[in-house]
Amino acid sequence: MFSEGGEVSSKRVVTAMCLLFMLIAFTSNLFCDYTVEQHMFESLQWIVMAGLGFTASEKFSEIIRNRKNQNHE
């Protein structure tokens, strides 16, 4: 949940919460009589995918930025 600086990353917290809600919805849809609407499940899925993508892109962009700085020195 923490970013490189040791601070709490809001993107990671929101992504983890949506993943938790998505898992709860999936489990309740399988084992209980509760039906989750498809558009609700898909919207959570898109939030999780985007959150993971943005978090991963930050990591890779920092690596590329460090390489460029090393080449210029």
C-alpha positions as CSV (number, residue, x, y, z in Angstrom):
1,M,0.0,0.0,0.0
2,F,3.0,2.3,0.3
3,S,4.7,4.2,-2.5
4,E,8.4,4.6,-2.9
5,G,8.6,7.5,-0.4
6,G,6.8,5.5,2.4
7,E,3.6,7.4,2.0
8,V,0.2,5.7,1.6
9,S,-0.7,5.6,-2.1
10,S,-4.4,6.4,-2.7
11,K,-4.3,4.6,-6.1
12,R,-3.2,1.4,-4.3
13,V,-5.8,1.8,-1.5
14,V,-8.6,2.3,-4.0
15,T,-7.5,-0.6,-6.1
16,A,-7.2,-2.9,-3.1
17,M,-10.7,-1.9,-1.9
18,C,-12.2,-2.4,-5.4
19,L,-10.5,-5.8,-5.6
20,L,-11.9,-6.8,-2.2
21,F,-15.4,-5.7,-3.2
22,M,-15.1,-7.5,-6.5
23,L,-14.0,-10.7,-4.7
24,I,-17.0,-10.4,-2.3
25,A,-19.4,-9.8,-5.2
26,F,-18.0,-12.8,-7.1
27,T,-18.2,-15.1,-4.0
28,S,-21.7,-14.0,-3.1
29,N,-22.8,-14.5,-6.7
30,L,-21.5,-18.1,-6.6
31,F,-22.5,-19.3,-3.2
32,C,-25.5,-17.1,-2.2
33,D,-28.7,-16.1,-3.8
34,Y,-27.4,-12.6,-4.3
35,T,-27.1,-11.6,-7.9
36,V,-24.6,-9.0,-8.9
37,E,-25.4,-7.0,-12.0
38,Q,-22.9,-7.4,-14.8
39,H,-22.3,-3.7,-15.2
40,M,-21.5,-3.3,-11.5
41,F,-19.0,-6.1,-11.6
42,E,-17.4,-4.9,-14.8
43,S,-17.0,-1.4,-13.5
44,L,-15.1,-2.7,-10.5
45,Q,-13.0,-4.9,-12.8
46,W,-12.0,-1.8,-14.9
47,I,-11.1,0.2,-11.8
48,V,-8.9,-2.7,-10.6
49,M,-7.2,-3.1,-14.0
50,A,-6.6,0.6,-14.4
51,G,-5.3,1.0,-10.8
52,L,-2.8,-1.9,-11.3
53,G,-1.8,-0.5,-14.7
54,F,-1.1,3.0,-13.3
55,T,0.8,1.6,-10.3
56,A,3.0,-0.6,-12.6
57,S,3.5,2.3,-15.1
58,E,4.8,4.5,-12.2
59,K,7.4,1.8,-11.3
60,F,8.6,1.4,-14.9
61,S,8.6,5.1,-15.6
62,E,10.9,5.6,-12.6
63,I,13.3,3.0,-13.9
64,I,13.4,4.6,-17.3
65,R,13.9,8.1,-15.8
66,N,16.8,6.8,-13.7
67,R,18.5,5.2,-16.8
68,K,18.2,8.5,-18.7
69,N,19.7,10.4,-15.8
70,Q,22.6,7.9,-15.6
71,N,23.3,8.3,-19.4
72,H,23.4,12.1,-19.1
73,E,26.0,12.1,-16.3
